[in-house]
Amino acid sequence: MEPLFDGRCELVGWIDPRRYIFDDAINWVAYISGGNAWSAITGNWLGPVHHLVCLDTNGNVVAWNPADRVAGTARPARPVRAARAARPARPARPARPARPARPAAPAGGWSALSFHAWVSQ
């Protein structure tokens, strides 16, 4: 599990890069399928996931990890709806990571959505 930070470098969640996204309290909030994030509650498309960077449906960065390059994209095409993922077992809470240095503003800017608003769509 890798930590996810918002544009203010606050810990907002955790990502299992190939399968799941959890909030900072380790609640399952999204799953990853076909390089995209989908809401665990509604099944709605949240946006692309590029390695450890989560984007909104406009291609703007919502959450990032310091191990990856923070970059947005042009507005992505809406993918075909993914099949819902099975609820994962709740992972053990990872140790709180050190706060990273603030990255340069990504091309296209940060998403207007907070992480919690993003996963609640």
Secondary structure, DSSP 8 states (H G I E B T S, - for coil): -EEEE-TT--EEEEEETTTEEEETT--EEEEEETTEEEETTT--EEEEEETTEEE-TTS-EEEB-TTS-----S--------------------------------TT-B-SS-HHHHHT-
